[in-house]
Amino acid sequence: MKAELIFTGTEVLLGHIINTHAQYLGVKLSGMGIEILLNTTVGDSRELMISVFRQALERSDLIVITGGLGPTTDDLTAEVVAEVLGVPLIPDRESLNAIKDIFQSRGIDMPQSNVKQTYFPQGSIILPNRNGTAPGALIERNNKIIILLPGPPHELKPMFEDSVVPFLSGKTGGSEVFKYRIFKLTGISESAVQDLLKGLGGQGNPGIAFVAKPDEIQVRITARAADDRQAEELLEELSGKVRPLLDKYIFAHDEEILEEQVGKLLLKKRLTLGTAESCTGGMIASKLTDIPGSSDYFRGGIVSYSNEVKNKVLGVGQEILDTFGAVSRETAEAMALGARENTNADLGLAVTGVAGPGGGTPEKPRGLVYIALAAADRVICREHHFAGSRAAVRQGTVNSSLNLLRQYLTGKI
């Protein structure tokens, strides 16, 4: 089954709203073995929407349209679909009653404009919306499937899971199985990754693809097969060749959240952590405390941006700062020891570096970062050279810091 996704709304087209639907629907549909041919974003223009939808009908078996199901004059999706299919809009009594109930529960009368949301192209299967006033619709016509979904993510996702997935599962039962694995890397460039993996293939089956982000590189392994077992075997065969070549740079797999993994490991080992940050300005502490329950293992953090704070709060010796400088292995190690002592934690994690864009020198260029971890028996320090903008250097430092902590907790270092 070949699919096309159409995202409507001038606010999405102009970037005022981030289009998270492309990622969500892409992952969900491809995981069901559905091949996505094209994503299109179109503003609230009847003529353009008609043109885009007509072209999609010619190319694809499945068309998913998001947005444009509201009560206002710029909500055009149902009208456009009905016009292109050459069918009338028909009111749905159950949808009308459901919307009235929503407003009644709020203690107000339903505005007349909301009646518009109960009209759909003739032949539609109505998809109930348990989180809003805009029902969705599913239409089968001339061997094509057309799905209309509301724009707000908190409405679209439950509707897709509850109504669309069961329907499409019945349609794709005999199709290929699609599986993927993602390796998330830090501390290495995209070109260097490709050099390490040269000779392992590219866009075949199984295949390798690369995604470069400011703070990480993702290596995506994909496989298609007639059944789940064959797809998994293909995936594991290629992943088994890729993993050893990239192991030192991998900080997460698939949908893993590194700070959540680290938290679970700290809890399991009954260890506590304190941090000292210079170039990241508290970003590591923020990541760690994003996880509920982090107070069970995270003691606190010190943002030691100035040398004075490094010296007077963390106890980094003035001689170390004068001799080696704030960005040095020696300072990072002393900061980690100071973080451990000042927060009364089992482990101290510290970072110091040149995030840029200014401040670099030939000896200590932009992107140079030292990351240190202090435990009861030893201090570990790593030197990194991150490329890119200030934000990329800082985020790369956060990823590498948490990865260093994970490696320690799993006995890899």
C-alpha positions in Angstrom: 0.0 0.0 0.0 1.4 3.4 -1.0 0.5 6.4 1.1 0.6 10.2 0.8 0.2 12.6 3.7 -1.3 16.0 3.3 -1.0 18.5 6.1 -3.3 21.5 5.9 -3.2 24.9 7.5 -1.5 28.2 6.7 -0.1 28.2 10.3 1.7 25.0 9.6 2.9 26.1 6.2 4.4 29.3 7.6 6.0 27.5 10.5 4.0 29.1 13.2 3.0 25.6 14.3 5.6 22.8 14.2 4.4 19.8 12.1 4.9 16.9 14.4 2.3 14.9 12.5 4.8 14.1 9.7 7.1 12.2 12.2 4.3 10.5 14.1 2.3 9.3 11.1 5.5 8.4 9.2 6.7 6.1 12.0 3.3 4.6 12.5 2.4 3.9 8.9 5.9 2.6 7.9 5.8 0.3 10.9 2.7 -1.2 9.4 4.4 -1.9 6.1 2.9 1.0 4.3 5.2 2.9 1.9 5.0 6.7 2.2 5.5 8.3 -1.2 5.1 12.0 -0.4 4.4 14.6 2.3 2.7 17.8 1.3 1.9 20.9 3.4 -0.7 23.2 1.9 -2.2 26.4 3.3 -5.9 27.3 3.7 -6.6 27.7 -0.1 -9.5 25.8 -1.6 -7.9 25.8 -5.1 -4.5 24.5 -3.9 -6.1 22.0 -1.6 -8.2 20.6 -4.5 -5.1 20.4 -6.7 -3.0 18.6 -4.1 -5.7 16.2 -3.2 -6.5 15.3 -6.9 -2.8 14.6 -7.5 -2.6 12.4 -4.4 -5.5 10.4 -5.6 -3.7 9.7 -8.9 -0.5 8.5 -7.2 -1.4 6.8 -3.9 -3.7 4.1 -2.5 -4.0 5.8 0.9 -4.3 9.5 1.5 -4.2 10.9 5.0 -5.3 14.6 5.4 -4.7 16.4 8.8 -6.4 19.6 9.9 -9.1 21.7 8.5 -12.0 20.0 10.3 -12.8 22.9 12.7 -15.9 25.2 12.7 -14.4 28.3 11.0 -14.5 29.5 7.4 -10.9 28.5 6.8 -11.5 24.8 7.7 -12.0 23.4 4.2 -11.0 19.8 4.3 -14.4 18.1 4.3 -15.7 20.4 1.6 -12.6 19.9 -0.7 -12.7 16.1 -0.4 -16.5 16.1 -1.2 -15.9 18.3 -4.2 -13.1 16.3 -5.7 -15.0 13.0 -5.1 -18.1 14.5 -6.6 -20.3 13.7 -3.6 -22.5 15.8 -1.3 -21.7 16.7 2.3 -24.1 14.7 4.6 -24.8 15.6 8.3 -24.0 13.0 11.0 -26.5 13.1 13.8 -24.3 11.2 16.3 -21.5 13.7 15.8 -23.9 16.6 16.4 -25.2 15.1 19.6 -21.6 14.4 20.8 -20.6 18.0 20.2 -23.7 19.3 22.0 -22.8 17.1 24.9 -19.3 18.6 25.1 -20.7 22.1 25.3 -23.4 21.1 27.7 -20.7 19.7 30.0 -19.1 23.1 29.9 -22.3 24.8 30.9 -22.7 26.7 27.6 -24.8 26.4 24.5 -23.2 25.0 21.3 -22.4 27.8 18.8 -24.1 27.4 15.5 -20.8 27.4 13.7 -19.9 24.0 15.2 -22.7 22.4 13.2 -20.2 22.6 10.2 -18.1 19.9 12.0 -20.9 17.3 11.6 -20.9 17.4 7.8 -18.8 14.9 5.9 -18.6 13.5 2.3 -21.3 11.0 1.5 -20.1 7.5 2.3 -17.8 8.5 5.2 -17.3 6.3 8.2 -17.2 8.8 11.1 -14.3 8.5 13.5 -15.3 9.8 17.0 -13.1 12.3 18.7 -12.9 11.7 22.5 -10.7 14.8 23.0 -12.3 17.5 21.0 -15.2 18.7 18.9 -13.8 17.7 15.4 -14.8 14.1 14.3 -12.6 12.4 11.7 -13.7 10.4 8.7 -12.6 7.4 6.7 -13.7 7.0 3.1 -13.2 4.0 0.7 -13.8 4.9 -2.9 -12.5 3.4 -6.2 -9.9 1.3 -4.4 -8.6 4.3 -2.6 -8.7 5.0 1.2 -9.0 8.6 2.4 -8.6 9.4 6.0 -9.4 12.8 7.5 -7.9 13.6 11.0 -8.1 16.7 13.2 -5.1 19.0 13.5 -4.4 19.1 17.3 -2.0 16.3 18.2 -3.9 15.4 21.4 -6.9 14.7 19.2 -5.2 13.2 16.2 -3.1 10.6 18.0 -5.9 8.9 20.1 -8.1 8.9 17.0 -5.4 7.3 14.9 -4.6 4.6 17.5 -8.3 3.9 18.3 -9.8 3.9 14.8 -7.3 4.1 12.0 -4.8 1.5 13.2 -7.4 -1.3 13.5 -8.8 -0.5 10.1 -5.5 -0.4 8.3 -4.2 -3.5 10.1 -7.0 -5.4 8.4 -6.0 -4.0 5.0 -2.3 -4.6 5.3 -2.3 -8.1 6.8 -0.7 -9.7 3.8 1.9 -6.9 3.1 5.5 -6.7 3.9 6.8 -6.2 7.4 9.0 -3.2 8.0 11.4 -2.9 10.9 14.1 -0.4 11.8 16.8 0.2 14.4 18.3 3.6 15.2 21.8 4.2 16.7 22.2 7.7 18.1 25.8 8.9 18.1 27.6 11.8 19.6 31.2 13.1 19.3 31.6 12.2 15.6 30.7 13.8 12.3 28.3 12.4 9.6 31.1 12.0 7.1 33.3 10.1 9.7 30.4 7.8 10.4 30.0 7.1 6.7 33.7 6.3 6.4 33.5 3.8 9.2 30.5 2.1 7.6 31.8 2.1 4.0 31.3 -1.2 2.3 28.3 -2.2 4.4 25.7 -1.0 1.8 23.3 1.9 1.5 19.8 2.0 0.2 19.3 -1.7 -0.3 17.4 -4.2 1.9 18.5 -4.1 4.6 19.7 -0.6 4.2 21.5 2.2 6.1 20.5 5.9 6.2 22.0 8.8 8.1 20.4 11.8 9.8 22.5 14.7 11.0 21.3 16.9 13.8 23.1 19.7 15.5 23.6 17.6 18.6 23.8 14.0 17.3 24.1 11.7 14.3 21.5 9.0 13.8 22.3 5.8 11.9 19.0 4.1 10.8 19.0 0.4 9.8 15.9 -0.7 8.0 14.6 -4.1 6.7 11.6 -5.3 4.8 10.5 -8.9 4.6 7.4 -11.1 4.1 7.1 -11.8 7.8 8.3 -10.5 11.2 11.0 -13.2 11.7 12.7 -12.6 8.3 12.6 -8.8 8.8 14.2 -9.2 12.3 16.9 -11.5 10.9 17.8 -9.1 8.2 17.8 -6.2 10.7 20.0 -8.0 13.2 22.5 -9.2 10.6 23.3 -5.7 9.4 23.0 -4.1 12.9 25.5 -6.7 14.2 28.1 -5.4 11.7 27.3 -1.7 12.3 27.2 -1.8 16.2 30.9 -2.7 16.8 32.2 0.0 14.5 30.2 2.7 16.2 30.1 1.4 19.8 32.3 4.1 21.3 30.0 6.9 19.9 26.6 5.3 20.6 24.7 7.0 23.5 21.2 5.7 22.8 19.1 3.3 20.6 15.8 3.7 19.0 13.4 5.7 21.2 15.6 5.4 24.3 15.9 8.5 26.5 19.5 8.7 27.9 18.7 10.6 31.0 15.9 8.1 31.9 18.4 5.2 31.4 21.0 6.8 33.6 18.4 7.4 36.3 17.3 3.8 36.3 20.9 2.7 36.6 21.6 5.1 39.5 18.5 3.8 41.3 19.5 0.1 40.7 23.0 0.7 42.0 21.7 2.9 44.8 24.1 5.7 43.8 23.6 9.5 44.0 24.9 12.1 41.6 26.0 15.8 41.8 27.0 18.0 38.8 29.2 20.9 38.1 28.7 22.7 34.8 30.5 25.5 33.1 29.9 25.6 29.3 26.5 23.9 29.5 25.1 26.3 32.1 22.9 23.7 33.9 21.7 21.8 30.9 22.8 18.4 32.4 21.0 19.1 35.6 17.9 20.1 33.7 17.9 16.9 31.6 18.3 14.8 34.7 15.5 16.5 36.6 13.1 16.2 33.6 12.6 12.6 34.8 10.0 12.1 37.5 11.5 10.7 40.7 15.0 12.0 40.0 15.2 13.4 43.5 15.9 9.9 44.6 19.3 9.9 43.0 20.1 13.5 41.9 21.5 15.6 44.8 22.0 18.9 43.0 24.1 20.9 40.5 26.4 23.8 40.6 26.8 26.2 37.6 30.3 27.3 37.9 30.6 29.7 35.0 33.3 31.9 36.5 36.7 30.9 37.7 35.8 32.5 41.1 32.9 30.0 41.6 35.1 27.2 40.4 37.6 28.2 43.0 35.5 29.3 46.0 32.5 26.9 45.6 33.9 23.8 44.0 37.4 24.1 45.5 39.3 24.1 42.2 42.8 25.3 43.2 43.8 28.7 42.0 47.1 27.2 41.0 45.3 24.8 38.7 43.3 27.6 37.1 46.4 29.8 36.7 48.6 27.0 35.3 46.2 25.0 33.1 43.2 27.3 32.6 39.5 26.9 33.1 39.2 24.6 30.1 41.6 21.8 30.9 41.6 18.2 32.0 42.9 19.2 35.4 40.1 21.7 36.0 37.5 19.3 34.9 38.7 16.6 37.3 38.9 19.1 40.2 35.3 20.3 39.4 34.0 16.7 39.4 35.6 16.1 42.8 34.1 19.4 44.0 30.7 18.5 42.7 30.8 15.1 44.5 31.9 16.7 47.8 29.7 19.8 47.8 26.5 17.8 47.0 27.5 14.9 49.3 26.9 12.5 46.3 28.5 9.2 45.4 29.4 10.5 42.0 30.4 13.9 40.6 30.0 14.8 36.9 31.6 18.0 35.6 32.1 19.7 32.2 34.2 22.7 31.1 34.8 23.8 27.6 34.7 26.5 24.8 31.2 26.6 23.4 31.8 29.5 21.1 31.3 31.3 18.9 34.1 33.3 20.5 36.7 32.6 23.2 38.7 29.9 21.2 42.4 30.0 20.7 44.7 27.8 18.5 45.6 25.8 21.6 42.0 25.6 22.9 39.7 26.0 19.9 35.9 26.3 19.9 34.3 23.0 20.6 37.0 21.7 23.0 35.3 20.2 26.0 36.5 18.2 29.0 34.1 15.9 30.8 35.0 14.3 34.1 33.4 11.8 36.4 34.6 11.4 40.0 33.8 8.3 42.0 35.0 7.0 45.3 38.0 5.2 43.8 38.9 7.1 40.7 38.4 10.1 38.4 37.7 9.6 34.7 38.2 12.4 32.2 37.5 12.6 28.5 38.5 15.2 25.9 36.0 16.0 23.2 36.0 18.2 20.1 32.5 19.1 19.0 31.7 20.8 15.7 29.0 23.2 14.8 27.2 26.1 16.6 27.2 27.0 20.2 24.0 25.1 20.7 25.4 22.0 19.0 28.5 22.1 21.2 26.5 22.4 24.4 24.0 19.7 23.4 26.8 17.4 22.3 28.4 17.9 25.7 25.2 17.0 27.5 24.9 13.8 25.4 28.5 12.8 25.9 28.4 13.5 29.7 25.3 11.3 30.2 26.9 8.7 28.0 30.1 8.7 30.1 28.0 8.3 33.2 26.1 5.4 31.6 29.3 3.7 30.5 30.6 3.9 34.1 27.4 2.5 35.6 27.3 -0.4 33.1 30.9 -1.3 33.8 32.2 -0.4 30.3 34.9 1.9 31.7 
